[in-house]
Amino acid sequence: MESQNNSGKKKRTVAFTPSCVDDELHVIPSKSLPNTVDVYVGFLKVCHKYSIHFKTPHHFKSTESICCSTPSLGLAATKFLFHESHILMTVEYNCEHKEGVITESLKLSSESGGEEMMVILHMEILGKDQGTPSLREGVKCIERFLDYDSEQSDWQGF
């Protein structure tokens, strides 16, 4: 969008339509990897712990027991609710020391070993001086860790 100001120079402004700014998590089946779902969490903050609640489609039989594993120490699945066509999942993510664009994965598999599904979480972790993120729907901050590099520590020193 361009307009002219008093000096005759064109001034550029940016306007966001409501359709490009949303608060919802994006859960998208992967086109390149079979049985994989990408979950776009949005912005989080370092030194915080978050609860992330989302709904993902699945292909498991409803009578099967499902196991969940992850290579990440900061990611833990805390709750699963199975429905005919989807799973309601709650995971906790600990953003203790990493900053930047982070990708973490969860592997869901049937105990019989027949079927597997990958859930890949995509998030951007802001540093301690980069502001406060606006959390998407389904993302909740549940804990804030003490930052030992700041003045928040109660240690008096020598």
Buried (B, 14 or more C-beta within 10 A) or exposed (E): EEEEEEEEEEEEEEEEEEEEEEEEBEBEEEEEEEEBBBBBBBBBBBBBBBBBBBBBEBEBEEEBEBEBEBEBEBBBBEEBEBEEEBBEBBBBBBBEEBBEEBEBBBEBBBEEEEBBBBBBBBBBBBEEEEEEBEBBEBBEBEEEBEEEEEEEEEEEEE
